[in-house]
Amino acid sequence: MLFCLCLLFAGRASAQWVVTDPTNLAQGIVNTTKQIIQTSSTAQNMLKSFQETVKIYEQGVRHV
């Protein structure tokens, strides 16, 4: 009963306006692009290293 009474005196709820920050959004896109480029570069370096390791392994197998 007390809960229902409290609901009667509760204020009206209303939605708020959406706030956007275009500068922050643009900076986030730039940072994400830089991270993708960095990750791509790291993956290429790992692939080259792996290929070099395969070459060394194959040379070792030939000499045995």
mmCIF file as gemmi writes it, N, C-alpha and C atoms, coordinates in Angstrom:
data_model
loop_
_atom_site.group_PDB
_atom_site.id
_atom_site.type_symbol
_atom_site.label_atom_id
_atom_site.label_alt_id
_atom_site.label_comp_id
_atom_site.label_asym_id
_atom_site.label_entity_id
_atom_site.label_seq_id
_atom_site.pdbx_PDB_ins_code
_atom_site.Cartn_x
_atom_site.Cartn_y
_atom_site.Cartn_z
_atom_site.occupancy
_atom_site.B_iso_or_equiv
_atom_site.pdbx_formal_charge
_atom_site.auth_seq_id
_atom_site.auth_asym_id
_atom_site.pdbx_PDB_model_num
ATOM 1 N N . MET Axp A 1 ? 0.828 -1.186 0 1 0 ? 1 A 1
ATOM 2 C CA . MET Axp A 1 ? 0 0 0 1 0 ? 1 A 1
ATOM 3 C C . MET Axp A 1 ? 0.872 1.249 0 1 0 ? 1 A 1
ATOM 4 N N . LEU Axp A 2 ? 1.916 1.218 0.844 1 0 ? 2 A 1
ATOM 5 C CA . LEU Axp A 2 ? 2.837 2.355 0.931 1 0 ? 2 A 1
ATOM 6 C C . LEU Axp A 2 ? 3.567 2.553 -0.404 1 0 ? 2 A 1
ATOM 7 N N . PHE Axp A 3 ? 3.93 1.438 -1.049 1 0 ? 3 A 1
ATOM 8 C CA . PHE Axp A 3 ? 4.62 1.511 -2.336 1 0 ? 3 A 1
ATOM 9 C C . PHE Axp A 3 ? 3.734 2.17 -3.391 1 0 ? 3 A 1
ATOM 10 N N . CYS Axp A 4 ? 2.475 1.795 -3.431 1 0 ? 4 A 1
ATOM 11 C CA . CYS Axp A 4 ? 1.529 2.393 -4.392 1 0 ? 4 A 1
ATOM 12 C C . CYS Axp A 4 ? 1.352 3.882 -4.124 1 0 ? 4 A 1
ATOM 13 N N . LEU Axp A 5 ? 1.354 4.258 -2.877 1 0 ? 5 A 1
ATOM 14 C CA . LEU Axp A 5 ? 1.239 5.667 -2.507 1 0 ? 5 A 1
ATOM 15 C C . LEU Axp A 5 ? 2.458 6.455 -2.981 1 0 ? 5 A 1
ATOM 16 N N . CYS Axp A 6 ? 3.634 5.841 -2.839 1 0 ? 6 A 1
ATOM 17 C CA . CYS Axp A 6 ? 4.865 6.5 -3.297 1 0 ? 6 A 1
ATOM 18 C C . CYS Axp A 6 ? 4.855 6.689 -4.813 1 0 ? 6 A 1
ATOM 19 N N . LEU Axp A 7 ? 4.305 5.704 -5.525 1 0 ? 7 A 1
ATOM 20 C CA . LEU Axp A 7 ? 4.243 5.812 -6.99 1 0 ? 7 A 1
ATOM 21 C C . LEU Axp A 7 ? 3.356 6.97 -7.429 1 0 ? 7 A 1
ATOM 22 N N . LEU Axp A 8 ? 2.349 7.287 -6.67 1 0 ? 8 A 1
ATOM 23 C CA . LEU Axp A 8 ? 1.463 8.395 -7.022 1 0 ? 8 A 1
ATOM 24 C C . LEU Axp A 8 ? 2.185 9.739 -6.964 1 0 ? 8 A 1
ATOM 25 N N . PHE Axp A 9 ? 3.147 9.846 -6.072 1 0 ? 9 A 1
ATOM 26 C CA . PHE Axp A 9 ? 3.87 11.113 -5.915 1 0 ? 9 A 1
ATOM 27 C C . PHE Axp A 9 ? 5.194 11.155 -6.68 1 0 ? 9 A 1
ATOM 28 N N . ALA Axp A 10 ? 5.47 10.103 -7.418 1 0 ? 10 A 1
ATOM 29 C CA . ALA Axp A 10 ? 6.716 10.051 -8.19 1 0 ? 10 A 1
ATOM 30 C C . ALA Axp A 10 ? 6.642 11.057 -9.339 1 0 ? 10 A 1
ATOM 31 N N . GLY Axp A 11 ? 7.775 11.643 -9.667 1 0 ? 11 A 1
ATOM 32 C CA . GLY Axp A 11 ? 7.825 12.616 -10.755 1 0 ? 11 A 1
ATOM 33 C C . GLY Axp A 11 ? 7.719 11.945 -12.117 1 0 ? 11 A 1
ATOM 34 N N . ARG Axp A 12 ? 7.487 12.733 -13.112 1 0 ? 12 A 1
ATOM 35 C CA . ARG Axp A 12 ? 7.354 12.229 -14.467 1 0 ? 12 A 1
ATOM 36 C C . ARG Axp A 12 ? 8.738 12.01 -15.07 1 0 ? 12 A 1
ATOM 37 N N . ALA Axp A 13 ? 8.944 10.886 -15.712 1 0 ? 13 A 1
ATOM 38 C CA . ALA Axp A 13 ? 10.227 10.576 -16.356 1 0 ? 13 A 1
ATOM 39 C C . ALA Axp A 13 ? 10.204 11.098 -17.785 1 0 ? 13 A 1
ATOM 40 N N . SER Axp A 14 ? 11.336 11.626 -18.219 1 0 ? 14 A 1
ATOM 41 C CA . SER Axp A 14 ? 11.42 12.075 -19.612 1 0 ? 14 A 1
ATOM 42 C C . SER Axp A 14 ? 12.815 11.737 -20.147 1 0 ? 14 A 1
ATOM 43 N N . ALA Axp A 15 ? 12.888 11.552 -21.449 1 0 ? 15 A 1
ATOM 44 C CA . ALA Axp A 15 ? 14.147 11.181 -22.083 1 0 ? 15 A 1
ATOM 45 C C . ALA Axp A 15 ? 15.045 12.408 -22.215 1 0 ? 15 A 1
ATOM 46 N N . GLN Axp A 16 ? 16.33 12.139 -22.306 1 0 ? 16 A 1
ATOM 47 C CA . GLN Axp A 16 ? 17.3 13.225 -22.496 1 0 ? 16 A 1
ATOM 48 C C . GLN Axp A 16 ? 17.726 13.271 -23.954 1 0 ? 16 A 1
ATOM 49 N N . TRP Axp A 17 ? 18.271 14.396 -24.357 1 0 ? 17 A 1
ATOM 50 C CA . TRP Axp A 17 ? 18.787 14.543 -25.706 1 0 ? 17 A 1
ATOM 51 C C . TRP Axp A 17 ? 20.082 13.763 -25.848 1 0 ? 17 A 1
ATOM 52 N N . VAL Axp A 18 ? 20.307 13.232 -27.044 1 0 ? 18 A 1
ATOM 53 C CA . VAL Axp A 18 ? 21.542 12.513 -27.335 1 0 ? 18 A 1
ATOM 54 C C . VAL Axp A 18 ? 22.653 13.537 -27.542 1 0 ? 18 A 1
ATOM 55 N N . VAL Axp A 19 ? 23.794 13.306 -26.901 1 0 ? 19 A 1
ATOM 56 C CA . VAL Axp A 19 ? 24.937 14.202 -27.033 1 0 ? 19 A 1
ATOM 57 C C . VAL Axp A 19 ? 25.999 13.492 -27.869 1 0 ? 19 A 1
ATOM 58 N N . THR Axp A 20 ? 26.444 14.155 -28.925 1 0 ? 20 A 1
ATOM 59 C CA . THR Axp A 20 ? 27.499 13.58 -29.759 1 0 ? 20 A 1
ATOM 60 C C . THR Axp A 20 ? 28.712 14.496 -29.737 1 0 ? 20 A 1
ATOM 61 N N . ASP Axp A 21 ? 29.862 13.906 -29.932 1 0 ? 21 A 1
ATOM 62 C CA . ASP Axp A 21 ? 31.113 14.655 -29.966 1 0 ? 21 A 1
ATOM 63 C C . ASP Axp A 21 ? 31.847 14.26 -31.249 1 0 ? 21 A 1
ATOM 64 N N . PRO Axp A 22 ? 31.638 14.997 -32.338 1 0 ? 22 A 1
ATOM 65 C CA . PRO Axp A 22 ? 32.236 14.611 -33.617 1 0 ? 22 A 1
ATOM 66 C C . PRO Axp A 22 ? 33.768 14.58 -33.587 1 0 ? 22 A 1
ATOM 67 N N . THR Axp A 23 ? 34.367 15.474 -32.821 1 0 ? 23 A 1
ATOM 68 C CA . THR Axp A 23 ? 35.83 15.502 -32.745 1 0 ? 23 A 1
ATOM 69 C C . THR Axp A 23 ? 36.344 14.219 -32.115 1 0 ? 23 A 1
ATOM 70 N N . ASN Axp A 24 ? 35.712 13.792 -31.038 1 0 ? 24 A 1
ATOM 71 C CA . ASN Axp A 24 ? 36.122 12.556 -30.37 1 0 ? 24 A 1
ATOM 72 C C . ASN Axp A 24 ? 35.874 11.354 -31.266 1 0 ? 24 A 1
ATOM 73 N N . LEU Axp A 25 ? 34.774 11.355 -31.988 1 0 ? 25 A 1
ATOM 74 C CA . LEU Axp A 25 ? 34.471 10.262 -32.909 1 0 ? 25 A 1
ATOM 75 C C . LEU Axp A 25 ? 35.531 10.18 -34.008 1 0 ? 25 A 1
ATOM 76 N N . ALA Axp A 26 ? 35.894 11.315 -34.584 1 0 ? 26 A 1
ATOM 77 C CA . ALA Axp A 26 ? 36.917 11.345 -35.636 1 0 ? 26 A 1
ATOM 78 C C . ALA Axp A 26 ? 38.258 10.868 -35.097 1 0 ? 26 A 1
ATOM 79 N N . GLN Axp A 27 ? 38.613 11.298 -33.887 1 0 ? 27 A 1
ATOM 80 C CA . GLN Axp A 27 ? 39.886 10.873 -33.295 1 0 ? 27 A 1
ATOM 81 C C . GLN Axp A 27 ? 39.875 9.366 -33.039 1 0 ? 27 A 1
ATOM 82 N N . GLY Axp A 28 ? 38.741 8.83 -32.634 1 0 ? 28 A 1
ATOM 83 C CA . GLY Axp A 28 ? 38.627 7.384 -32.426 1 0 ? 28 A 1
ATOM 84 C C . GLY Axp A 28 ? 38.827 6.615 -33.721 1 0 ? 28 A 1
ATOM 85 N N . ILE Axp A 29 ? 38.284 7.14 -34.812 1 0 ? 29 A 1
ATOM 86 C CA . ILE Axp A 29 ? 38.461 6.496 -36.114 1 0 ? 29 A 1
ATOM 87 C C . ILE Axp A 29 ? 39.92 6.535 -36.537 1 0 ? 29 A 1
ATOM 88 N N . VAL Axp A 30 ? 40.578 7.676 -36.336 1 0 ? 30 A 1
ATOM 89 C CA . VAL Axp A 30 ? 42.004 7.808 -36.675 1 0 ? 30 A 1
ATOM 90 C C . VAL Axp A 30 ? 42.831 6.825 -35.855 1 0 ? 30 A 1
ATOM 91 N N . ASN Axp A 31 ? 42.562 6.739 -34.553 1 0 ? 31 A 1
ATOM 92 C CA . ASN Axp A 31 ? 43.321 5.83 -33.684 1 0 ? 31 A 1
ATOM 93 C C . ASN Axp A 31 ? 43.103 4.373 -34.087 1 0 ? 31 A 1
ATOM 94 N N . THR Axp A 32 ? 41.875 4.021 -34.42 1 0 ? 32 A 1
ATOM 95 C CA . THR Axp A 32 ? 41.592 2.649 -34.837 1 0 ? 32 A 1
ATOM 96 C C . THR Axp A 32 ? 42.313 2.321 -36.132 1 0 ? 32 A 1
ATOM 97 N N . THR Axp A 33 ? 42.338 3.261 -37.063 1 0 ? 33 A 1
ATOM 98 C CA . THR Axp A 33 ? 43.051 3.055 -38.325 1 0 ? 33 A 1
ATOM 99 C C . THR Axp A 33 ? 44.537 2.846 -38.087 1 0 ? 33 A 1
ATOM 100 N N . LYS Axp A 34 ? 45.117 3.644 -37.2 1 0 ? 34 A 1
ATOM 101 C CA . LYS Axp A 34 ? 46.539 3.487 -36.872 1 0 ? 34 A 1
ATOM 102 C C . LYS Axp A 34 ? 46.809 2.12 -36.247 1 0 ? 34 A 1
ATOM 103 N N . GLN Axp A 35 ? 45.915 1.662 -35.391 1 0 ? 35 A 1
ATOM 104 C CA . GLN Axp A 35 ? 46.084 0.347 -34.756 1 0 ? 35 A 1
ATOM 105 C C . GLN Axp A 35 ? 45.992 -0.77 -35.786 1 0 ? 35 A 1
ATOM 106 N N . ILE Axp A 36 ? 45.096 -0.631 -36.754 1 0 ? 36 A 1
ATOM 107 C CA . ILE Axp A 36 ? 44.968 -1.644 -37.804 1 0 ? 36 A 1
ATOM 108 C C . ILE Axp A 36 ? 46.245 -1.704 -38.636 1 0 ? 36 A 1
ATOM 109 N N . ILE Axp A 37 ? 46.791 -0.545 -38.966 1 0 ? 37 A 1
ATOM 110 C CA . ILE Axp A 37 ? 48.037 -0.493 -39.74 1 0 ? 37 A 1
ATOM 111 C C . ILE Axp A 37 ? 49.176 -1.122 -38.944 1 0 ? 37 A 1
ATOM 112 N N . GLN Axp A 38 ? 49.258 -0.821 -37.656 1 0 ? 38 A 1
ATOM 113 C CA . GLN Axp A 38 ? 50.299 -1.384 -36.794 1 0 ? 38 A 1
ATOM 114 C C . GLN Axp A 38 ? 50.166 -2.906 -36.724 1 0 ? 38 A 1
ATOM 115 N N . THR Axp A 39 ? 48.942 -3.395 -36.568 1 0 ? 39 A 1
ATOM 116 C CA . THR Axp A 39 ? 48.71 -4.837 -36.478 1 0 ? 39 A 1
ATOM 117 C C . THR Axp A 39 ? 49.07 -5.515 -37.788 1 0 ? 39 A 1
ATOM 118 N N . SER Axp A 40 ? 48.733 -4.88 -38.901 1 0 ? 40 A 1
ATOM 119 C CA . SER Axp A 40 ? 49.062 -5.434 -40.211 1 0 ? 40 A 1
ATOM 120 C C . SER Axp A 40 ? 50.572 -5.527 -40.39 1 0 ? 40 A 1
ATOM 121 N N . SER Axp A 41 ? 51.276 -4.492 -39.983 1 0 ? 41 A 1
ATOM 122 C CA . SER Axp A 41 ? 52.734 -4.479 -40.081 1 0 ? 41 A 1
ATOM 123 C C . SER Axp A 41 ? 53.344 -5.584 -39.216 1 0 ? 41 A 1
ATOM 124 N N . THR Axp A 42 ? 52.815 -5.749 -38.016 1 0 ? 42 A 1
ATOM 125 C CA . THR Axp A 42 ? 53.315 -6.791 -37.119 1 0 ? 42 A 1
ATOM 126 C C . THR Axp A 42 ? 53.071 -8.175 -37.718 1 0 ? 42 A 1
ATOM 127 N N . ALA Axp A 43 ? 51.91 -8.371 -38.307 1 0 ? 43 A 1
ATOM 128 C CA . ALA Axp A 43 ? 51.593 -9.664 -38.923 1 0 ? 43 A 1
ATOM 129 C C . ALA Axp A 43 ? 52.526 -9.954 -40.097 1 0 ? 43 A 1
ATOM 130 N N . GLN Axp A 44 ? 52.832 -8.94 -40.897 1 0 ? 44 A 1
ATOM 131 C CA . GLN Axp A 44 ? 53.752 -9.123 -42.024 1 0 ? 44 A 1
ATOM 132 C C . GLN Axp A 44 ? 55.147 -9.5 -41.523 1 0 ? 44 A 1
ATOM 133 N N . ASN Axp A 45 ? 55.6 -8.845 -40.46 1 0 ? 45 A 1
ATOM 134 C CA . ASN Axp A 45 ? 56.917 -9.159 -39.894 1 0 ? 45 A 1
ATOM 135 C C . ASN Axp A 45 ? 56.95 -10.582 -39.346 1 0 ? 45 A 1
ATOM 136 N N . MET Axp A 46 ? 55.863 -11.008 -38.709 1 0 ? 46 A 1
ATOM 137 C CA . MET Axp A 46 ? 55.811 -12.377 -38.189 1 0 ? 46 A 1
ATOM 138 C C . MET Axp A 46 ? 55.833 -13.395 -39.323 1 0 ? 46 A 1
ATOM 139 N N . LEU Axp A 47 ? 55.125 -13.094 -40.412 1 0 ? 47 A 1
ATOM 140 C CA . LEU Axp A 47 ? 55.109 -13.992 -41.565 1 0 ? 47 A 1
ATOM 141 C C . LEU Axp A 47 ? 56.504 -14.112 -42.169 1 0 ? 47 A 1
ATOM 142 N N . LYS Axp A 48 ? 57.204 -12.998 -42.325 1 0 ? 48 A 1
ATOM 143 C CA . LYS Axp A 48 ? 58.567 -13.033 -42.858 1 0 ? 48 A 1
ATOM 144 C C . LYS Axp A 48 ? 59.482 -13.842 -41.951 1 0 ? 48 A 1
ATOM 145 N N . SER Axp A 49 ? 59.348 -13.653 -40.65 1 0 ? 49 A 1
ATOM 146 C CA . SER Axp A 49 ? 60.159 -14.4 -39.689 1 0 ? 49 A 1
ATOM 147 C C . SER Axp A 49 ? 59.862 -15.898 -39.779 1 0 ? 49 A 1
ATOM 148 N N . PHE Axp A 50 ? 58.586 -16.251 -39.888 1 0 ? 50 A 1
ATOM 149 C CA . PHE Axp A 50 ? 58.219 -17.65 -40.006 1 0 ? 50 A 1
ATOM 150 C C . PHE Axp A 50 ? 58.778 -18.257 -41.291 1 0 ? 50 A 1
ATOM 151 N N . GLN Axp A 51 ? 58.704 -17.517 -42.391 1 0 ? 51 A 1
ATOM 152 C CA . GLN Axp A 51 ? 59.244 -18.011 -43.658 1 0 ? 51 A 1
ATOM 153 C C . GLN Axp A 51 ? 60.745 -18.226 -43.559 1 0 ? 51 A 1
ATOM 154 N N . GLU Axp A 52 ? 61.442 -17.355 -42.873 1 0 ? 52 A 1
ATOM 155 C CA . GLU Axp A 52 ? 62.885 -17.506 -42.674 1 0 ? 52 A 1
ATOM 156 C C . GLU Axp A 52 ? 63.17 -18.738 -41.819 1 0 ? 52 A 1
ATOM 157 N N . THR Axp A 53 ? 62.35 -18.969 -40.811 1 0 ? 53 A 1
ATOM 158 C CA . THR Axp A 53 ? 62.518 -20.15 -39.964 1 0 ? 53 A 1
ATOM 159 C C . THR Axp A 53 ? 62.305 -21.428 -40.775 1 0 ? 53 A 1
ATOM 160 N N . VAL Axp A 54 ? 61.307 -21.424 -41.656 1 0 ? 54 A 1
ATOM 161 C CA . VAL Axp A 54 ? 61.061 -22.586 -42.518 1 0 ? 54 A 1
ATOM 162 C C . VAL Axp A 54 ? 62.268 -22.835 -43.416 1 0 ? 54 A 1
ATOM 163 N N . LYS Axp A 55 ? 62.849 -21.767 -43.967 1 0 ? 55 A 1
ATOM 164 C CA . LYS Axp A 55 ? 64.038 -21.91 -44.827 1 0 ? 55 A 1
ATOM 165 C C . LYS Axp A 55 ? 65.186 -22.551 -44.07 1 0 ? 55 A 1
ATOM 166 N N . ILE Axp A 56 ? 65.425 -22.068 -42.864 1 0 ? 56 A 1
ATOM 167 C CA . ILE Axp A 56 ? 66.52 -22.608 -42.037 1 0 ? 56 A 1
ATOM 168 C C . ILE Axp A 56 ? 66.255 -24.07 -41.705 1 0 ? 56 A 1
ATOM 169 N N . TYR Axp A 57 ? 65.005 -24.395 -41.38 1 0 ? 57 A 1
ATOM 170 C CA . TYR Axp A 57 ? 64.647 -25.783 -41.064 1 0 ? 57 A 1
ATOM 171 C C . TYR Axp A 57 ? 64.883 -26.683 -42.267 1 0 ? 57 A 1
ATOM 172 N N . GLU Axp A 58 ? 64.436 -26.231 -43.448 1 0 ? 58 A 1
ATOM 173 C CA . GLU Axp A 58 ? 64.602 -27.045 -44.655 1 0 ? 58 A 1
ATOM 174 C C . GLU Axp A 58 ? 66.079 -27.237 -44.994 1 0 ? 58 A 1
ATOM 175 N N . GLN Axp A 59 ? 66.911 -26.228 -44.773 1 0 ? 59 A 1
ATOM 176 C CA . GLN Axp A 59 ? 68.344 -26.365 -45.008 1 0 ? 59 A 1
ATOM 177 C C . GLN Axp A 59 ? 68.936 -27.384 -44.042 1 0 ? 59 A 1
ATOM 178 N N . GLY Axp A 60 ? 68.49 -27.365 -42.807 1 0 ? 60 A 1
ATOM 179 C CA . GLY Axp A 60 ? 68.984 -28.33 -41.823 1 0 ? 60 A 1
ATOM 180 C C . GLY Axp A 60 ? 68.58 -29.757 -42.167 1 0 ? 60 A 1
ATOM 181 N N . VAL Axp A 61 ? 67.362 -29.923 -42.684 1 0 ? 61 A 1
ATOM 182 C CA . VAL Axp A 61 ? 66.874 -31.257 -43.045 1 0 ? 61 A 1
ATOM 183 C C . VAL Axp A 61 ? 67.68 -31.802 -44.219 1 0 ? 61 A 1
ATOM 184 N N . ARG Axp A 62 ? 68.039 -30.965 -45.167 1 0 ? 62 A 1
ATOM 185 C CA . ARG Axp A 62 ? 68.811 -31.396 -46.332 1 0 ? 62 A 1
ATOM 186 C C . ARG Axp A 62 ? 70.211 -31.883 -45.945 1 0 ? 62 A 1
ATOM 187 N N . HIS Axp A 63 ? 70.789 -31.306 -44.908 1 0 ? 63 A 1
ATOM 188 C CA . HIS Axp A 63 ? 72.161 -31.635 -44.515 1 0 ? 63 A 1
ATOM 189 C C . HIS Axp A 63 ? 72.229 -32.868 -43.618 1 0 ? 63 A 1
ATOM 190 N N . VAL Axp A 64 ? 71.098 -33.373 -43.211 1 0 ? 64 A 1
ATOM 191 C CA . VAL Axp A 64 ? 71.126 -34.537 -42.303 1 0 ? 64 A 1
ATOM 192 C C . VAL Axp A 64 ? 71.201 -35.807 -43.067 1 0 ? 64 A 1
